[in-house]
Amino acid sequence: MRHGAAAAFVRLEALEGPRRILVEIEVPPPRRDTVQVNRQPLRRSSDLVEAIRVTVFTPDDLALVKGGPAERRHYLDSVLESAHPRLDAVRQQLERVLRQRNTLLRQAGGRAGAEVSATLDVWDAQLAVSGSALVEARERLVKDLEPHAAASFSKLTGISERLALRYERSFTGSLAEALAASRAEDLRRGVTGVGPQRDELVVTLADLDARSRLSQGRQRVVTLALRLASHAVVEELTGVRPVLLLDDAFSELDEPTAAALASQLPPGQAVLTTAGPLPPGLDAGRAVTLAAGILST
């Protein structure tokens, strides 16, 4: 946002086959952003996802590998939202029920009276349905992502060690049974201890945990491989090729990896930002320079 301005506006025009799509976003801090698609106010976030699909890679994405399990769960859920926008309603329902269940657990103070138990029965039944649906969708997605991630990593590095993905549940058996079994412990701790909000995506390279056993350079390539895998899977599942957005993606890569990425970019439109010259090997259809607030081509 420009210094001293009250708001910022983003306008994007896209083509989806013969259909022209106009996206307009107003950023008016401290109020919430407002979004319109074809001059109509956005009602659901999934409407924007369906309007234009993108794959984004930024330097901050390193947290996807180095960060905690929540980062990797968010990665899976964002890919699911892009590939299956209606699943976002399942995730939102799960989050609502979790908030209500956790509030009740805290208020109960470790005691399970008749009223608390009856209310927990209601929340647990809803949590079992939405939570099981989300877990199963994540597990299917991980199976789809793994071969693409392994192939992308191999092409970017030229090494034979296999990149592997594994979805690790926080419970065994059915979620309904797990919630019943953990209720006493949940009441004691005041929080829900099992479910998709506690699951983990485990990423390994040659059986080494990517989060703790790889160098930061290797972790960055793993992150890039995961983003390229999601790009390929979304296209496979939707038939729509996302726009690839690379925010300063080359600056943190060594020369061979940067050259491999330049040669292995997936087909379709890609938008690259860089603080320096264009990386070698890239033939840009258009180069735009931003200097002192002025755009030039």
LUMLO-830351 format. One record per residue: residue number from 1; x, y, z of N, C-alpha, C in turn; residue in one letter. Coordinates in pm, whole numbers, plus 50000, padded with zeros to 5 digits. Each point is the difference from the previous one (the first is absolute). Example, Ala and Ser with C-alpha at 12.3 -4.5 7.8 and 13.67 -1.06 7.14 Angstrom:
2
[r 1, [51319, 49431, 50780], [49911, 50119, 50000], [50090, 50120, 50000], 'A']
[r 2, [49965, 50105, 49928], [50082, 50119, 50006], [49923, 50109, 50073], 'S']
# end
This chain:
297
[r 1, [50084, 49882, 50000], [49916, 50118, 50000], [50088, 50125, 50000], 'M']
[r 2, [49964, 50096, 49919], [50081, 50121, 49990], [50002, 50075, 50133], 'R']
[r 3, [50117, 50049, 50037], [50015, 50072, 50127], [49907, 50121, 50004], 'H']
[r 4, [49922, 50011, 50107], [49910, 50112, 50017], [49863, 49981, 49940], 'G']
[r 5, [49979, 49891, 49925], [49870, 49976, 49938], [49906, 49931, 50099], 'A']
[r 6, [49869, 50021, 49981], [49900, 49940, 50089], [49967, 49858, 49960], 'A']
[r 7, [50027, 49964, 49876], [49966, 49865, 49954], [50083, 49967, 49876], 'A']
[r 8, [50002, 49871, 49969], [50065, 49953, 49877], [49898, 49919, 49922], 'A']
[r 9, [50016, 49999, 49867], [49909, 49925, 49914], [50080, 49909, 49907], 'F']
[r 10, [49952, 49878, 49986], [50060, 49904, 49908], [49892, 49961, 49900], 'V']
[r 11, [50033, 50013, 49871], [49906, 49959, 49895], [50069, 49901, 49908], 'R']
[r 12, [49931, 49895, 49970], [50056, 49892, 49918], [49898, 49956, 49897], 'L']
[r 13, [50044, 49994, 49876], [49913, 49951, 49892], [50059, 49869, 49948], 'E']
[r 14, [49915, 49899, 49989], [50047, 49868, 49956], [49903, 49942, 49899], 'A']
[r 15, [50049, 49905, 49923], [49917, 49927, 49905], [49993, 49855, 50041], 'L']
[r 16, [49878, 49947, 50011], [49978, 49858, 50027], [49925, 49945, 49880], 'E']
[r 17, [50076, 49949, 49900], [49937, 49965, 49873], [49947, 50127, 49935], 'G']
[r 18, [49873, 50001, 49959], [49944, 50121, 49939], [49953, 50102, 50103], 'P']
[r 19, [50002, 49962, 50129], [49943, 50085, 50104], [50104, 50095, 50056], 'R']
[r 20, [49964, 50129, 50006], [50089, 50101, 50058], [49962, 50021, 50146], 'R']
[r 21, [50100, 50001, 50087], [49976, 50011, 50144], [50071, 50125, 50052], 'I']
[r 22, [49927, 50081, 50076], [50056, 50120, 50062], [49996, 49981, 50152], 'L']
[r 23, [50116, 50007, 50063], [50010, 49991, 50145], [50048, 50135, 50053], 'V']
[r 24, [49928, 50054, 50099], [50036, 50129, 50060], [50004, 49984, 50151], 'E']
[r 25, [50111, 50042, 50060], [50019, 49986, 50144], [50035, 50137, 50058], 'I']
[r 26, [49929, 50038, 50104], [50032, 50122, 50073], [50062, 49962, 50134], 'E']
[r 27, [50114, 50062, 50030], [50071, 49975, 50127], [49992, 50130, 50081], 'V']
[r 28, [49905, 50009, 50095], [49981, 50125, 50075], [50030, 49983, 50150], 'P']
[r 29, [50127, 49986, 50039], [50030, 49980, 50142], [49940, 50112, 50085], 'P']
[r 30, [49948, 49968, 50121], [50007, 49869, 50064], [49881, 49909, 49969], 'P']
[r 31, [49912, 50044, 49911], [49883, 49916, 49968], [50041, 49882, 49913], 'R']
[r 32, [49910, 49904, 49988], [50028, 49880, 49921], [50000, 50033, 49850], 'R']
[r 33, [50077, 49924, 49925], [50002, 50017, 49855], [49862, 49967, 49943], 'D']
[r 34, [49966, 50066, 49892], [49876, 49967, 49928], [50037, 49955, 49858], 'T']
[r 35, [49928, 49900, 49952], [50033, 49940, 49871], [49874, 49994, 49913], 'V']
[r 36, [50016, 50036, 49872], [49893, 49985, 49901], [50051, 49917, 49883], 'Q']
[r 37, [49914, 49913, 49950], [50029, 49925, 49879], [49893, 50037, 49897], 'V']
[r 38, [50045, 50057, 49887], [49907, 50049, 49898], [49896, 50094, 50059], 'N']
[r 39, [50049, 50092, 50084], [49921, 50107, 50062], [49901, 49948, 50105], 'R']
[r 40, [50007, 49872, 50036], [49912, 49944, 50101], [50079, 49973, 50128], 'Q']
[r 41, [49948, 50045, 50116], [50072, 49975, 50125], [50020, 49850, 50023], 'P']
[r 42, [50116, 49967, 50051], [50034, 49860, 50026], [49925, 49951, 50124], 'L']
[r 43, [49934, 49886, 49987], [49929, 49944, 50115], [50083, 49894, 50071], 'R']
[r 44, [50076, 49921, 49925], [50081, 49893, 50058], [50140, 50005, 49941], 'R']
[r 45, [50099, 49963, 50081], [50138, 50000, 49950], [50016, 49903, 49884], 'S']
[r 46, [49921, 49891, 50001], [50011, 49902, 49892], [49959, 50059, 49865], 'S']
[r 47, [49917, 50106, 50001], [49962, 50064, 49874], [50122, 50064, 49933], 'D']
[r 48, [50089, 50056, 50079], [50120, 50062, 49945], [50096, 49893, 49949], 'L']
[r 49, [50010, 49889, 50073], [50087, 49890, 49957], [49955, 49946, 49865], 'V']
[r 50, [49869, 49987, 49982], [49948, 49949, 49874], [50014, 50101, 49887], 'E']
[r 51, [50003, 50129, 50036], [50012, 50103, 49896], [50137, 49997, 49936], 'A']
[r 52, [50105, 49985, 50082], [50137, 49995, 49945], [50088, 49919, 50096], 'I']
[r 53, [50061, 49896, 49947], [50086, 49914, 50082], [50145, 50041, 49980], 'R']
[r 54, [50074, 50004, 50110], [50140, 50038, 49995], [50082, 49905, 50087], 'V']
[r 55, [50127, 49986, 49964], [50099, 49933, 50084], [50104, 50104, 50036], 'T']
[r 56, [50024, 50019, 50130], [50089, 50107, 50046], [50120, 49940, 50072], 'V']
[r 57, [50120, 50048, 49963], [50121, 49965, 50073], [50068, 50128, 50043], 'F']
[r 58, [50028, 50013, 50131], [50069, 50118, 50053], [50115, 49954, 50089], 'T']
[r 59, [50096, 50087, 50029], [50109, 49962, 50091], [49949, 49954, 50137], 'P']
[r 60, [49887, 50055, 50045], [49945, 49960, 50130], [49950, 49857, 50000], 'D']
[r 61, [49987, 49939, 49884], [49951, 49863, 49992], [50091, 49900, 50067], 'D']
[r 62, [50120, 50039, 50034], [50091, 49909, 50070], [49935, 49946, 50127], 'L']
[r 63, [49910, 50078, 50058], [49929, 49955, 50121], [49916, 49875, 49974], 'A']
[r 64, [49967, 49975, 49875], [49924, 49880, 49965], [50075, 49874, 50040], 'L']
[r 65, [50133, 50003, 49989], [50082, 49886, 50040], [50057, 50019, 50140], 'V']
[r 66, [50050, 50121, 50029], [50068, 50023, 50129], [49902, 50022, 50116], 'K']
[r 67, [49878, 50044, 49968], [49905, 50035, 50105], [49931, 49880, 50062], 'G']
[r 68, [49904, 50027, 50086], [49928, 49895, 50071], [49895, 49934, 49912], 'G']
[r 69, [49931, 49899, 50053], [49900, 49925, 49924], [49889, 50087, 49942], 'P']
[r 70, [49966, 50110, 50069], [49891, 50085, 49951], [50031, 50056, 49862], 'A']
[r 71, [50128, 50028, 49971], [50038, 50053, 49868], [49969, 49898, 49891], 'E']
[r 72, [50028, 49874, 50027], [49978, 49897, 49898], [49852, 49964, 49988], 'R']
[r 73, [49927, 50006, 50111], [49854, 49981, 49991], [49937, 50111, 49916], 'R']
[r 74, [50047, 50123, 50021], [49947, 50112, 49921], [50031, 49981, 49852], 'H']
[r 75, [50119, 49951, 49969], [50036, 49972, 49861], [49901, 49901, 49938], 'Y']
[r 76, [49975, 49890, 50068], [49906, 49900, 49946], [49861, 50059, 49982], 'L']
[r 77, [49953, 50075, 50099], [49864, 50054, 49992], [49988, 50105, 49891], 'D']
[r 78, [50105, 50078, 49976], [49994, 50100, 49893], [49997, 49933, 49863], 'S']
[r 79, [50074, 49890, 49985], [49995, 49927, 49873], [49863, 49937, 49982], 'V']
[r 80, [49944, 49944, 50106], [49866, 49942, 49992], [49896, 50106, 49961], 'L']
[r 81, [50014, 50118, 50058], [49905, 50107, 49969], [50008, 50038, 49852], 'E']
[r 82, [50121, 50000, 49944], [50016, 50034, 49860], [49948, 49889, 49908], 'S']
[r 83, [50023, 49875, 50041], [49957, 49887, 49917], [49853, 49966, 50020], 'A']
[r 84, [49952, 50014, 50123], [49861, 49966, 50034], [49942, 50112, 50087], 'H']
[r 85, [49962, 50113, 49941], [49956, 50115, 50080], [49889, 49970, 50100], 'P']
[r 86, [49914, 49902, 49969], [49890, 49971, 50092], [50048, 49937, 50130], 'R']
[r 87, [50121, 49945, 50000], [50054, 49944, 50124], [50031, 50109, 50102], 'L']
[r 88, [50009, 50125, 49955], [50027, 50109, 50094], [49886, 50012, 50100], 'D']
[r 89, [49877, 49969, 49959], [49887, 50004, 50093], [50017, 49895, 50109], 'A']
[r 90, [50054, 49883, 49964], [50026, 49895, 50099], [50104, 50049, 50101], 'V']
[r 91, [50106, 50063, 49950], [50105, 50050, 50090], [49946, 50108, 50093], 'R']
[r 92, [49919, 50091, 49947], [49944, 50106, 50083], [49906, 49944, 50107], 'Q']
[r 93, [49921, 49898, 49962], [49913, 49936, 50097], [50082, 49935, 50111], 'Q']
[r 94, [50108, 49934, 49962], [50089, 49939, 50098], [50055, 50105, 50096], 'L']
[r 95, [50045, 50112, 49948], [50057, 50104, 50085], [49897, 50057, 50096], 'E']
[r 96, [49875, 50017, 49953], [49893, 50050, 50088], [49975, 49903, 50115], 'R']
[r 97, [49989, 49871, 49967], [49971, 49900, 50103], [50117, 49992, 50099], 'V']
[r 98, [50123, 50005, 49950], [50116, 49995, 50089], [50000, 50119, 50097], 'L']
[r 99, [49969, 50119, 49950], [49996, 50117, 50089], [49896, 49980, 50110], 'R']
[r 100, [49881, 49951, 49962], [49894, 49981, 50098], [50035, 49890, 50100], 'Q']
[r 101, [50058, 49892, 49949], [50038, 49889, 50089], [50109, 50043, 50097], 'R']
[r 102, [50100, 50071, 49950], [50109, 50044, 50087], [49953, 50101, 50104], 'N']
[r 103, [49908, 50087, 49960], [49942, 50095, 50097], [49929, 49925, 50112], 'T']
[r 104, [49921, 49900, 49963], [49928, 49920, 50100], [50098, 49925, 50091], 'L']
[r 105, [50106, 49945, 49941], [50099, 49927, 50081], [50065, 50092, 50103], 'L']
[r 106, [50032, 50122, 49959], [50062, 50096, 50094], [49902, 50039, 50110], 'R']
[r 107, [49875, 50023, 49961], [49900, 50043, 50097], [49965, 49889, 50099], 'Q']
[r 108, [50014, 49875, 49956], [49963, 49885, 50086], [50094, 49986, 50119], 'A']
[r 109, [50122, 50054, 49988], [50093, 49994, 50113], [50038, 49860, 50040], 'G']
[r 110, [50003, 49908, 49903], [50039, 49863, 50029], [49888, 49912, 50049], 'G']
[r 111, [49878, 50054, 50015], [49887, 49921, 50052], [49902, 49970, 49888], 'R']
[r 112, [49956, 49875, 49991], [49907, 49959, 49895], [49863, 49971, 50060], 'A']
[r 113, [49923, 50107, 50024], [49864, 49981, 50047], [49910, 49952, 49887], 'G']
[r 114, [49874, 49976, 50034], [49906, 49947, 49901], [49983, 50096, 49883], 'A']
[r 115, [49990, 50131, 50029], [49979, 50098, 49893], [50124, 50013, 49911], 'E']
[r 116, [50117, 50001, 50061], [50123, 50007, 49923], [50015, 49877, 49911], 'V']
[r 117, [49975, 49883, 50056], [50013, 49875, 49923], [49904, 49997, 49883], 'S']
[r 118, [49877, 50045, 50022], [49901, 50000, 49892], [50041, 50094, 49888], 'A']
[r 119, [50053, 50117, 50037], [50042, 50097, 49898], [50123, 49949, 49926], 'T']
[r 120, [50092, 49936, 50073], [50117, 49943, 49934], [49960, 49890, 49902], 'L']
[r 121, [49897, 49925, 50032], [49951, 49897, 49907], [49960, 50062, 49867], 'D']
[r 122, [49935, 50117, 50008], [49955, 50069, 49878], [50121, 50047, 49920], 'V']
[r 123, [50094, 50069, 50067], [50118, 50050, 49929], [50083, 49886, 49943], 'W']
[r 124, [50013, 49890, 50076], [50081, 49888, 49954], [49942, 49935, 49875], 'D']
[r 125, [49868, 49990, 49995], [49936, 49941, 49882], [50027, 50085, 49876], 'A']
[r 126, [49990, 50132, 50015], [50027, 50089, 49886], [50147, 50000, 49963], 'Q']
[r 127, [50086, 49999, 50102], [50145, 50000, 49976], [50043, 49872, 49930], 'L']
[r 128, [49940, 49888, 50035], [50036, 49872, 49939], [49968, 50001, 49850], 'A']
[r 129, [49888, 50061, 49963], [49959, 50002, 49859], [50092, 50091, 49919], 'V']
[r 130, [50011, 50126, 50041], [50081, 50095, 49922], [50148, 49967, 50009], 'S']
[r 131, [50046, 49957, 50118], [50141, 49967, 50017], [50041, 49880, 49918], 'G']
[r 132, [49916, 49897, 49996], [50032, 49881, 49921], [50005, 50033, 49852], 'S']
[r 133, [49907, 50085, 49954], [49998, 50038, 49858], [50127, 50076, 49963], 'A']
[r 134, [50045, 50089, 50088], [50121, 50078, 49971], [50124, 49911, 50002], 'L']
[r 135, [50010, 49911, 50098], [50116, 49912, 50009], [50010, 49911, 49876], 'V']
[r 136, [49889, 49943, 49959], [50002, 49911, 49883], [50037, 50078, 49874], 'E']
[r 137, [49952, 50124, 49987], [50035, 50081, 49883], [50149, 50034, 50002], 'A']
[r 138, [50054, 50031, 50118], [50144, 50029, 50011], [50082, 49877, 49962], 'R']
[r 139, [49959, 49883, 50046], [50076, 49878, 49971], [50001, 49970, 49850], 'E']
[r 140, [49887, 50019, 49935], [49997, 49980, 49854], [50091, 50101, 49931], 'R']
[r 141, [49998, 50123, 50048], [50082, 50105, 49939], [50149, 49967, 50014], 'L']
[r 142, [50042, 49953, 50118], [50141, 49968, 50021], [50045, 49892, 49901], 'V']
[r 143, [49916, 49903, 49974], [50034, 49895, 49902], [50015, 50059, 49860], 'K']
[r 144, [49917, 50099, 49967], [50010, 50066, 49869], [50125, 50088, 49992], 'D']
[r 145, [50034, 50066, 50111], [50112, 50094, 50000], [50135, 49930, 49995], 'L']
[r 146, [50013, 49886, 50067], [50133, 49940, 50020], [50077, 49975, 49871], 'E']
[r 147, [49943, 49935, 49897], [50081, 49977, 49880], [50043, 50128, 49930], 'P']
[r 148, [49916, 50102, 50002], [50036, 50127, 49938], [50111, 50069, 50078], 'H']
[r 149, [49990, 49997, 50133], [50103, 50063, 50082], [50134, 49930, 49982], 'A']
[r 150, [49997, 49867, 49997], [50125, 49924, 49981], [50063, 50029, 49865], 'A']
[r 151, [49917, 50007, 49895], [50052, 50028, 49866], [50056, 50141, 49991], 'A']
[r 152, [49930, 50098, 50058], [50049, 50138, 49997], [50132, 50014, 50074], 'S']
[r 153, [50011, 49937, 50117], [50124, 50009, 50077], [50116, 49939, 49923], 'F']
[r 154, [49975, 49887, 49936], [50105, 49933, 49923], [50048, 50087, 49884], 'S']
[r 155, [49905, 50064, 49931], [50036, 50085, 49887], [50076, 50125, 50045], 'K']
[r 156, [49963, 50054, 50116], [50063, 50122, 50048], [50142, 49976, 50053], 'L']
[r 157, [50024, 49881, 50054], [50128, 49973, 50065], [50089, 49903, 49922], 'T']
[r 158, [49937, 49913, 49921], [50078, 49899, 49929], [50049, 49887, 50088], 'G']
[r 159, [49948, 49988, 50124], [50044, 49893, 50089], [49893, 49891, 50003], 'I']
[r 160, [50041, 49880, 50041], [49911, 49885, 49992], [49922, 49975, 50128], 'S']
[r 161, [50037, 50063, 50113], [49927, 49978, 50124], [49853, 50036, 49983], 'E']
[r 162, [49912, 49916, 50053], [49857, 50019, 49977], [49937, 50089, 50106], 'R']
[r 163, [49925, 50098, 49952], [49919, 50084, 50088], [49867, 49928, 50023], 'L']
[r 164, [49964, 49981, 50125], [49878, 49924, 50034], [49910, 50082, 50091], 'A']
[r 165, [49869, 49980, 49985], [49900, 50068, 50083], [49916, 49894, 50071], 'L']
[r 166, [49968, 50025, 50126], [49917, 49908, 50076], [49905, 50078, 50090], 'R']
[r 167, [49871, 49966, 49993], [49902, 50066, 50087], [49990, 49919, 50129], 'Y']
[r 168, [50017, 50067, 50111], [50003, 49934, 50131], [49881, 50047, 50083], 'E']
[r 169, [49906, 49909, 50026], [49884, 50035, 50082], [50040, 50012, 50147], 'R']
[r 170, [49922, 50079, 50073], [50020, 50015, 50144], [49918, 49898, 50078], 'S']
[r 171, [49933, 49911, 49928], [49911, 49903, 50066], [50001, 49870, 49920], 'F']
[r 172, [49957, 49893, 50065], [49982, 49871, 49932], [49852, 49964, 50003], 'T']
[r 173, [49960, 49914, 49906], [49859, 49966, 49992], [49919, 50116, 49947], 'G']
[r 174, [49871, 50001, 50034], [49913, 50108, 49953], [50019, 50124, 50088], 'S']
[r 175, [49971, 50116, 49943], [50013, 50124, 50076], [49898, 50005, 50113], 'L']
[r 176, [49880, 49946, 49976], [49897, 49998, 50105], [50049, 49922, 50121], 'A']
[r 177, [50061, 49883, 49976], [50052, 49919, 50110], [50116, 50071, 50070], 'E']
[r 178, [50085, 50065, 49922], [50115, 50069, 50058], [49956, 50117, 50088], 'A']
[r 179, [49897, 50073, 49957], [49950, 50112, 50079], [49940, 49950, 50132], 'L']
[r 180, [49929, 49888, 49995], [49941, 49943, 50122], [50111, 49956, 50095], 'A']
[r 181, [50103, 49936, 49945], [50109, 49950, 50084], [50082, 50112, 50062], 'A']
[r 182, [50008, 50113, 49933], [50085, 50110, 50050], [49921, 50104, 50079], 'S']
[r 183, [49870, 49978, 50021], [49918, 50104, 50064], [50051, 50036, 50138], 'R']
[r 184, [50032, 49901, 50082], [50046, 50031, 50136], [50127, 50085, 49998], 'A']
[r 185, [50094, 49964, 49911], [50123, 50077, 49989], [49973, 50140, 49943], 'E']
[r 186, [49908, 50010, 49905], [49964, 50130, 49944], [49941, 50091, 50107], 'D']
[r 187, [49916, 49941, 50086], [49941, 50079, 50110], [50108, 50046, 50097], 'L']
[r 188, [50095, 49915, 50027], [50108, 50036, 50092], [50085, 50114, 49944], 'R']
[r 189, [50029, 49992, 49869], [50088, 50099, 49938], [49925, 50122, 49946], 'R']
[r 190, [49869, 49987, 49980], [49921, 50111, 49948], [50017, 50025, 49852], 'G']
[r 191, [50037, 49897, 49924], [50020, 50015, 49856], [49981, 49865, 49932], 'V']
[r 192, [49960, 50002, 49873], [49979, 49878, 49923], [50135, 49945, 49954], 'T']
[r 193, [50032, 49877, 50040], [50133, 49945, 49978], [50014, 49911, 49879], 'G']
[r 194, [49890, 49962, 49935], [50008, 49915, 49882], [49914, 50060, 49889], 'V']
[r 195, [50035, 49967, 49876], [49924, 50051, 49886], [50092, 50059, 49896], 'G']
[r 196, [49944, 50047, 49890], [50083, 50054, 49891], [50082, 50121, 50040], 'P']
[r 197, [49959, 50072, 50103], [50077, 50116, 50048], [50128, 49959, 50071], 'Q']
[r 198, [50019, 49869, 50021], [50122, 49949, 50065], [50082, 49910, 49907], 'R']
[r 199, [49954, 49979, 49878], [50068, 49911, 49908], [50125, 50066, 49943], 'D']
[r 200, [50082, 49921, 49932], [50127, 50049, 49949], [50026, 49946, 49859], 'E']
[r 201, [50059, 50084, 49917], [50055, 49957, 49872], [50150, 49984, 50020], 'L']
[r 202, [50049, 49877, 49990], [50141, 49971, 50021], [50069, 49998, 49864], 'V']
[r 203, [50105, 50079, 49987], [50077, 50010, 49875], [50140, 49946, 50027], 'V']
[r 204, [50042, 49901, 49922], [50132, 49941, 50019], [50076, 49996, 49868], 'T']
[r 205, [50132, 50006, 50012], [50088, 49982, 49885], [50099, 49890, 50036], 'L']
[r 206, [49996, 49890, 49925], [50083, 49883, 50031], [49982, 49960, 50146], 'A']
[r 207, [49872, 50001, 50045], [49962, 49961, 50137], [50047, 50097, 50108], 'D']
[r 208, [50054, 50115, 49962], [50038, 50103, 50096], [49889, 50104, 50009], 'L']
[r 209, [49964, 50038, 50123], [49895, 50098, 50019], [50042, 50135, 49942], 'D']
[r 210, [49921, 50052, 49907], [50038, 50123, 49931], [50004, 50120, 50094], 'A']
[r 211, [49922, 49996, 50106], [49994, 50114, 50090], [50126, 50015, 50084], 'R']
[r 212, [50058, 49888, 50042], [50110, 50007, 50096], [50134, 49950, 49947], 'S']
[r 213, [49999, 49928, 49887], [50124, 49933, 49958], [50060, 50053, 49870], 'R']
[r 214, [49935, 50096, 49937], [50050, 50052, 49873], [50057, 50140, 50017], 'L']
[r 215, [50093, 50036, 49913], [50052, 50137, 49999], [49889, 50095, 49954], 'S']
[r 216, [50018, 50129, 50028], [49899, 50097, 49960], [49988, 50007, 49848], 'Q']
[r 217, [50112, 49982, 49929], [49995, 49999, 49854], [49914, 49886, 49948], 'G']
[r 218, [50018, 49879, 50058], [49919, 49885, 49960], [49853, 50022, 50039], 'R']
[r 219, [49978, 50059, 50115], [49862, 50026, 50043], [49929, 50094, 49903], 'Q']
[r 220, [50074, 50098, 49949], [49938, 50094, 49906], [49961, 49928, 49871], 'R']
[r 221, [50082, 49906, 49954], [49966, 49926, 49879], [49881, 49907, 50026], 'V']
[r 222, [49994, 49941, 50119], [49885, 49917, 50036], [49872, 50083, 49996], 'V']
[r 223, [50008, 50121, 50055], [49883, 50089, 49999], [49957, 50030, 49857], 'T']
[r 224, [50094, 50031, 49915], [49969, 50028, 49861], [49938, 49878, 49932], 'L']
[r 225, [50052, 49882, 50029], [49945, 49877, 49943], [49855, 49978, 50046], 'A']
[r 226, [49971, 50033, 50125], [49863, 49986, 50050], [49906, 50097, 49928], 'L']
[r 227, [50046, 50123, 49976], [49916, 50096, 49929], [49976, 49958, 49855], 'R']
[r 228, [50105, 49952, 49934], [49983, 49954, 49861], [49910, 49878, 49994], 'L']
[r 229, [50008, 49914, 50103], [49910, 49883, 50006], [49855, 50043, 50013], 'A']
[r 230, [49975, 50099, 50085], [49862, 50047, 50016], [49949, 50062, 49870], 'S']
[r 231, [50087, 50069, 49930], [49964, 50060, 49871], [49953, 49892, 49902], 'H']
[r 232, [50075, 49890, 49992], [49967, 49891, 49908], [49871, 49929, 50042], 'A']
[r 233, [49983, 49977, 50130], [49882, 49927, 50049], [49872, 50081, 49979], 'V']
[r 234, [50006, 50131, 50026], [49881, 50083, 49979], [49959, 49997, 49853], 'V']
[r 235, [50099, 50006, 49910], [49968, 49993, 49857], [49938, 49864, 49966], 'E']
[r 236, [50055, 49892, 50054], [49947, 49867, 49973], [49856, 49986, 50047], 'E']
[r 237, [49970, 50051, 50119], [49869, 49980, 50062], [49894, 50095, 49947], 'L']
[r 238, [50040, 50117, 49952], [49901, 50099, 49956], [49996, 50019, 49850], 'T']
[r 239, [50109, 49960, 49930], [50008, 50028, 49857], [50036, 50144, 49971], 'G']
[r 240, [50032, 50077, 50104], [50036, 50141, 49984], [50146, 50017, 50040], 'V']
[r 241, [50078, 50067, 49916], [50141, 50022, 50029], [50014, 50127, 50083], 'R']
[r 242, [50046, 49990, 50126], [50013, 50121, 50081], [50108, 50093, 49946], 'P']
[r 243, [49990, 50125, 50038], [50107, 50096, 49972], [50108, 49979, 50106], 'V']
[r 244, [50124, 49993, 49957], [50111, 49978, 50092], [50061, 50135, 50039], 'L']
[r 245, [50001, 50029, 50131], [50054, 50125, 50052], [50127, 49970, 50080], 'L']
[r 246, [50112, 50049, 49954], [50129, 49975, 50063], [50053, 50133, 50054], 'L']
[r 247, [49993, 50017, 50130], [50043, 50126, 50063], [50144, 49986, 50047], 'D']
[r 248, [50092, 50057, 49922], [50143, 49998, 50034], [50048, 49856, 50026], 'D']
[r 249, [49950, 49907, 49918], [50027, 49858, 50024], [50144, 49961, 49970], 'A']
[r 250, [50068, 50072, 49912], [50132, 49958, 49954], [50114, 50051, 50089], 'F']
[r 251, [49975, 50104, 50077], [50109, 50066, 50073], [50063, 49910, 50106], 'S']
[r 252, [49923, 49908, 50057], [50052, 49915, 50107], [50047, 49864, 49949], 'E']
[r 253, [49995, 49978, 49868], [50040, 49871, 49944], [50144, 50006, 49950], 'L']
[r 254, [50070, 49887, 50010], [50134, 49997, 49942], [49987, 49996, 49847], 'D']
[r 255, [50111, 50023, 49932], [49997, 50015, 49854], [49943, 49879, 49927], 'E']
[r 256, [50044, 49876, 50031], [49944, 49884, 49929], [49850, 49984, 50022], 'P']
[r 257, [49953, 50023, 50124], [49857, 49984, 50028], [49919, 50109, 49930], 'T']
[r 258, [50052, 50123, 49999], [49930, 50108, 49930], [49990, 49970, 49851], 'A']
[r 259, [50109, 49948, 49941], [49997, 49965, 49858], [49901, 49887, 49974], 'A']
[r 260, [49995, 49902, 50092], [49905, 49889, 49984], [49857, 50050, 50009], 'A']
[r 261, [49972, 50091, 50094], [49865, 50055, 50013], [49961, 50076, 49875], 'L']
[r 262, [50093, 50081, 49946], [49971, 50077, 49879], [49964, 49909, 49884], 'A']
[r 263, [50065, 49884, 49993], [49975, 49909, 49888], [49881, 49909, 50024], 'S']
[r 264, [49956, 49988, 50128], [49894, 49906, 50034], [49868, 50068, 50037], 'Q']
[r 265, [49989, 50130, 49978], [49874, 50067, 50033], [49885, 49934, 49925], 'L']
[r 266, [49888, 49973, 50067], [49889, 49933, 49932], [49940, 50090, 49893], 'P']
[r 267, [49932, 49939, 49900], [49937, 50080, 49895], [49894, 50092, 50058], 'P']
[r 268, [49973, 50109, 49930], [49898, 50093, 50045], [50062, 50133, 50038], 'G']
[r 269, [49917, 50087, 50056], [50046, 50134, 50034], [50072, 50000, 50134], 'Q']
[r 270, [50115, 50065, 50004], [50075, 50016, 50124], [50034, 50147, 50018], 'A']
[r 271, [49987, 50048, 50122], [50036, 50138, 50034], [50111, 49993, 50103], 'V']
[r 272, [50114, 50061, 49967], [50119, 49994, 50085], [50036, 50140, 50046], 'L']
[r 273, [50024, 50016, 50130], [50054, 50127, 50050], [50143, 49977, 50045], 'T']
[r 274, [50086, 50097, 49978], [50139, 49990, 50041], [50055, 50140, 50026], 'T']
[r 275, [50087, 50010, 50100], [50062, 50129, 50031], [50123, 50025, 49913], 'A']
[r 276, [50041, 49900, 49923], [50117, 50014, 49914], [49965, 49971, 49856], 'G']
[r 277, [50100, 49969, 49918], [49974, 49970, 49859], [49926, 49867, 49984], 'P']
[r 278, [49946, 49977, 49882], [49932, 49874, 49972], [50097, 49883, 50017], 'L']
[r 279, [49956, 49892, 50064], [50089, 49884, 50014], [50039, 49945, 49863], 'P']
[r 280, [50121, 49948, 49986], [50043, 49942, 49873], [49909, 49885, 49959], 'P']
[r 281, [49976, 49991, 49870], [49920, 49889, 49949], [49853, 50030, 49988], 'G']
[r 282, [49957, 50116, 50049], [49858, 50036, 49991], [49978, 50094, 49881], 'L']
[r 283, [49904, 49965, 49919], [49963, 50084, 49886], [49865, 50064, 50030], 'D']
[r 284, [50002, 50120, 50055], [49877, 50064, 50045], [49920, 50053, 49883], 'A']
[r 285, [49869, 49974, 50003], [49913, 50057, 49898], [49987, 50150, 50018], 'G']
[r 286, [50007, 50046, 50124], [49999, 50143, 50028], [50076, 50025, 50128], 'R']
[r 287, [50083, 50103, 50001], [50071, 50039, 50122], [49953, 50139, 50040], 'A']
[r 288, [49959, 50015, 50125], [49951, 50127, 50052], [50091, 50043, 50115], 'V']
[r 289, [50044, 50124, 49998], [50089, 50053, 50106], [49923, 50098, 50086], 'T']
[r 290, [50016, 49986, 50131], [49940, 50093, 50096], [50112, 50076, 50069], 'L']
[r 291, [50003, 50130, 49981], [50104, 50083, 50062], [49937, 50132, 50041], 'A']
[r 292, [50023, 50037, 50126], [49947, 50127, 50054], [49849, 50011, 49980], 'A']
[r 293, [49930, 49887, 50014], [49855, 50000, 49987], [49947, 50007, 49859], 'G']
[r 294, [50089, 49986, 49900], [49958, 50011, 49860], [50027, 49868, 49929], 'I']
[r 295, [49898, 49951, 49928], [50014, 49878, 49921], [50042, 50034, 49859], 'L']
[r 296, [50093, 49923, 49946], [50041, 50021, 49861], [50028, 49866, 49936], 'S']
[r 297, [49985, 49990, 49867], [50026, 49874, 49929], [50115, 50018, 49902], 'T']
# end
